[in-house]
Amino acid sequence: MNIEIKSISWKQAFSNKSVTFAFVAGFALIIATLSVLPSFFDVIESRNGVVMNDIVLQMLPPINLSIPIFVFIWGTALIMIFRSFQNPYTLILFVWCFLFLTLSRMITISLVPLNPPKNLILLKDPLSNQFYHGPFITKDLFYSGHTSTMFLMFLCLKNKIEKTIALCSSIIIGIMVLIQHVHYTIDVMFAPIGAFLVYKLARMVVDKAFRKFSMKWAKTQDS
């Protein structure tokens, strides 16, 4: 896709039906998905799972890193939000990425019932925890939502410095959730893989919408 299309204005984006539909549909679906998360987590928390024998966690004494985790996540998220307001392609792509990420995690969490690691220290995030509407969630384990979301930001951002920040943040977050015993090692190790797969799927959806815009835009430039 031409770089010009990825840097179009919001006015240009909303002048095209396919881009507008991708924007509206993406937000509608993510809102609908987030609305069922509290009920989903209630079911997950009520079931019994397996406690994994994680050698890496056994070597890591648990430390409460909730504050630095919060700072790294939302500090990087601010960069993502800023770029999203500047670029409709970036925002629409991330919305669809996060939608597919949430749905894929709901599937993997359902298929892989796990109890939290031993010596878990609850991760307190005053923003993210608002989606739970209840007690802390401890069994949304495979795969790590914190690590995968940070890696998605790395994939979606275009500026090299910002990509480096997001990549470093995703690595640091992955390490810190292990130190806090919030996740098993496999949860963190699979997170970039899961994020990359949903990113490729989201690209297929969003690029198709913008490709239609690109064709129309090219015709107007030639006329």
N, C-alpha and C positions, 0 to 999 in steps of 0.2 A: 504494500500500500504506500502511496506517495506520502512523503513527510508533510506536504502541504495539507493533506487531509487530516493528519494527526494534530495539526496546529490550527484548525479552523475555529472560528468564534462561535459563541453560543447562539448568536443570531443566525448564522449560517447553518448550524446544526439543526435548529428547530424549524428551519425552512424546508427540511427534508422529512418526508413521512417515515421512511425506514429508520432513520436515526431517532426521530421522536418516539416511534414505537419501541425501539430498543431501550430508550431511556425510561419511558413510562412503565413498560412491562417489567424491566429489571427492578425498579423500585417497588412496584406492586407485589412482585413475587418475594422479594426479600422481606418486606413488611409482613406479608402473610406467613412466611417461614418463621420469622422471629416471634410472631404472636403465638405460635404453638410450642416454642421452646420450653416455657415453664412447665407445661403438661408433660412434655417429653422427658425433661429432667426429673420430674416427680416419679415417673415410671422407672427410669434408670437408677435413681437412688434407692428405690424400694426393692430392687432385685439383688441377689447375692452373686458375686463373681469370684474370680480367682485372684489370689495374691501371688504375684510372680516373684521368683527368686532372682533378683536383679543384682548381679555382682558389682556393677558400677555404683549403685546406690549404697551398697554395703560399705563401700570405701569412702563415701561422702557423709560426713557428719551434718545433720540437718541444721540449716540456718535460715532464719526468716529474712527473706529478701523482697518482701512485698513492695516496699517503697521504691527501690531501684528498678524493679520490674515495671512498676507503674510508670516511672519516669521514662524509661527506654521505650515502652510501648506507645505511650501517648505523645512523647516527643517526636518519634518517627511518624506517628499518625498525623500530627500537625503539618508535617511536610507533605504528606499524602493529600491531606485536605486542601492545602494551599494550591498544590498543582492541579487538583481536581477542579477547583473553581476557575483556574486559568484555562483548562483544556477539557472540553466535553468528552473527547475520546478516552482520556485517562479516567475520568469519573465513571463513565458508562462501563468501561472495561473492568474497573475494580468492583463495581456493584455486581456485575455478573460473576466475577471471580469469587466474591464473598458469598454470593448465593449458592454457587456450586460447591464451595468449600463447606458451608454449613450443612447442606444436604448430604454431602459425602461423609462428613463426620457423624451425622445422625445415623447413617447406614453402618459405618464401621464400628461406632460405639454400640449399636444394637447387636451386631454380629459378634463382637468380642467383649463379652461381659467380664469386667475386671473390678476387683476391689482396690481401693487406693493403696499405695505403698506404705510400708511400715514407717513410723516416725514422720508421717505427713504433717507439715505445718500449713494451715489454711492460708491460701493466697487471697489477700484482701485488696480488691480493686473497686473503689467506690463508684466507678462508671460501669465497668463490665458487669458487675454483680447486680446491677439494676434489672438486667434481663431475666434474672432467675426468680425474682419475686418470692423469695423464701430462704430457707437455710442454705449454707454454702454447698455447692455442688462438688463432689469429690470423685465421682465415678465416670466423668466425661473424659476418658483417658486416651483411648486409641482412636485418632491420633491427636497430638498436641495442637489445640487451637491457637494458643499464643504464638508458638513457633511458626506454624504454617501461615498465619495471618501476616506476620512480619516478613516472611519470605515472599508472600504475594506482593507486598509493597515493593520489595526489591525488584521483582519481575515487572511490575507495572510502571515504576518510575523510569524516566529516560535520562535525566541528568546524571553524569558519571559520579559526581561527588555525592549526590543524594542516594544513588544506588549503592554506593560503598557504605554510606551510613546505615541504610536499611539492611544490607547484608550483614554488616558487623553486629547490628542490633539483634538480628534474628539468631545469630550464633550465640551472642551473650545471653539472650533470653532463654535459649535452649539449655545452656549451661546452668543458668540460675534456677530454672524450674526443677532441674535435677537436684541441685544443691538443697532446695527447699522440699524435696521429695514430693512434689506435686504430681510428677509424671514418672513413668518408667522410661528407661533408655530407649526402648523400641518405639514409644510414643513420639519421642523427639527425633529419632533417626528417620522415621517414616514421614515426618511432617513436611520436609522440603519436597519429597517425592509426591505426596498428595497434593501439595500446593502447585507443583509444576503441572500435574495432570489436569487439575481444574482450570489452571491458567490457559492451557492449550485448548480446552473445551470452550472456555469463555471467549478466547480469541476467535474461534470459528464462528460463534454467534455474532459478536460485535463487528468483526471485520466484514462479515457478509452485509450488515446494515450499512457500514461506511463505504463498502465497495460500490453499492448502488448510488450512494451520494457522490462518490468519486467519478462515476460515469456521467452523472448528470452535471456535475461541476465542470468536468472536462469539456462537455459539449458547450456549456455557456462561455467557456474561455475561448473556444474555437470560433464561436459565432460573432 
